Amino acid sequence: MIAAQVKVDIGQLTGDQNPERMNPSMMVGGRAVTEYLKRFYREKDAKEPNKLAPNRRTHFWNRRIGGSVNLPKQEGDGVVSVSISSPILPHKIKGGTINAKRVQYLTIPIAPEAYDRPARRFTDLFVVKSKKGNLLLVKPNDKRTSVPRKKFNPKKEAKRKLPKTERPQKNSQKLGLQVKPRSETTTPEGEQDGFTPYYLLRKSVYQKPWPDSIPTEKEVTDVFERAIVDWLGTDPAKRGII
């Protein structure tokens, strides 16, 4: 969980140094920060659709991050916190390596149909090895060449011979799949060999920090201070009763 931590001279803003009388205005600022964070992730979600499958969206930033922004909490006199409880956000901010733990391999989608879908959903996937040495879970283009689903064993499946196709021998090509970058939405190469790569299998993968995963401290501070000043400005008499 991440909490917004900013330092504000609330006494200077309110004209009152009494912590107990500061608390109402602190909560006003906290609620403004909560609303700002939700709006920030809603707008980020709209601007950054997934490039692999832009027409089939999960709305990650709005639902999983923005939806986990909590209401302000009074932590004590003169202290208010606004937290984001999503366990995924710290990784988005800092980046890092994801390792396969409960499974032998991570399944990284490389086809639009595979985006946000577990590999077990597809019953006819099997493993091939590209000329670059990558293991790929692929799907036959022709149902007649489907491989029955068996207990998944990557080492054995990697050695499995490619299924025969109905095309003339002169049109067959050597196995050498080119894995398209995830940013591209075109059909991955490999269909010419009778199957389409759906997932890249990896023991681990390093992900860079995602740009603008969280607003800057200055942006949060400005929202907090502006909300308090605006609230006090609606009734100058509040300065004497806070």
Buried (B, 14 or more C-beta within 10 A) or exposed (E): EBEBEBEBEBBEBBEBEEBEBBBBBBBBBBBBBBBBBBEBBBEBBEEEBBEBBEEEBBBBBBBBBBBBBBEBEEEEEBBBBBBBEBEEBBBBBEEEEEEBEEEEBBBBBBBBBBBEBEBEEBEBBBBBBBEEEBBBBBBBBEEEBBBEEEEBEBEEBBEEEBBEBEEEEEEBEEEEBEBBEBEEBEEBBBEEBBBBBBBBBBEEEEEEEBEEBBBEEEBBBBBBBBBBBEBBEEEEEBBEEB
